[in-house]
């Protein structure tokens, strides 16, 4: 047994070693380190003594078991080390087991930090990034599985891995799928339609009806401008756009232009006035309907709702119903993205590009990928380069790699007024297109969808819109994450969704969920039934796209969506 003095000395040594590892992990992590995005110095860390002692005792106990069968069992629970090559090589087993022990301990140490929750979250994020990057599976010298494969293939896997590395270096990002298989307009984004309008910010696509009659109120979809609209139209069998057309809705979609230097000075106001509001007016004019139904997805939902608030301030209410998919209006709960946001970071972005410039699409894509580093980064590094594998074709991951730029002034306004200062939910706090934003003016029916495991728009953030929109509401929660939860066609018969009362919306989503009912399958059918109730009477489907001066310019999906991100 250790004496009390020995325990104190051991605890001090443990804290010193692990504290140094934490500091190493945090260096270079912009939001909490010395990176330019923050300008802050490394924070002084202190730990709860009781948690520290518990971690130390646990660490010593587990360290003594690294050579026994429990080490191999721990490897089986982590897919990076699950192959027999790791278990059959004692050196590899010890290396992986030691790594996993250190990773668990460091994450525990991050939770033991005394301070506010945001500091702990930032440290946890930095530790997660560092531990993900330093896993022995990421290095050929330590990856027993990659070494065994190299021997089996007589070095062919290494040669192929080098080819894959050179290819990815030339294209500027890690390949998540075989991108050569896909082409926008050929086998993704193929729902038949026509571009009927374009300006410097967007093209408006009208889709060809698939029913003899359509609802008199058309449907306008506003996707996020931080990526491309064909996430809603990947393949015929998983296309939300095609599904809407099949349900008898005359469907229009905003296809955002991929900004280049000519759009480097565009602002949030420009996107509201010259894109969202313009698209609403065009949909009314082309369809001949005074009212339309509108859907916004992710940032597209934030843009659409802001546009409707501007119109409401002007006394205009052109939208009969609003659908919001994984959308933030209240930015109180932004999940892991909150670790990036503080005054210093926002000021840096404002100084860097607030008056003009572009945020490269690759930067955004990398940020979102590193929110899940093992699944979306290092998994492909190991497979592509160490094992020489070609990732299988997957339409969603092809879309995920097809990045878009953002105009700097637009991005800077968005950061400050939403993520940092949360102004949209406070009446009159934000001014857009010369109008004070007041969400209480949006007294229209709204369907709000959130994904239970969403790491970009947390379910609590999506649900929070129920507290700020005064109209009749329906909230639905789907299973899975930000994209997989949304793109869940009924024919697949996958996952499930939850519904609750349409009249009672407590402040917290957990209280709503406690009384919600789970249903098997896709939430699309629930939304379709709700939307039909706001579609108006049935009228004959139009025979040609557009109307009057707005004639077909080119077939869907149009030129804008095919443009690649480049400065």
Protein Blocks (a to p, Z undefined) as FASTA:
>chain_A
ZZfklmmmmmmmmmmmmmmmmmmmmgoplklmmbfklopacddddddfklmmmmmmmmmm
mmmmmmmmklmmmmmmpmklmpmklmmmmklmmmmmmmmmmmmmmmmmmmmpgcdfklmm
mmmmmmmmmmmmmpmklpmklmmklmmmmmmnnommmmmmmmmmmmmmmnopacfbdfkl
pcghjlgokagcddfbdcfkbccdddddfbfbdcfbdcdddddfkbcfklmmmbfklcfk
lmmmmnopacdddddddddfklmmbcfklmmmmmmmmmmmmmmmmnopabdcdddehjlm
mmmmmmmmmmmmnopafbfbdcdehiafblkbgojmlmmgcfklmmmmmmmmmngccddf
klmmmmmmmmmmmlmmmmmmmmmmmnopacdddfklmmmmmccdddfklmmmmmmmmmmn
ommlpghkaccehiacdfklmcccddddddfklcklgfklmmmmmmmmmbdcdddddehi
fklmmmocfklopajdddddfkbccfblklmmmmmccdehjfklmmmmmmmmmnopaddd
dfbgcehjlccfbdcebjmlmpccdZZ
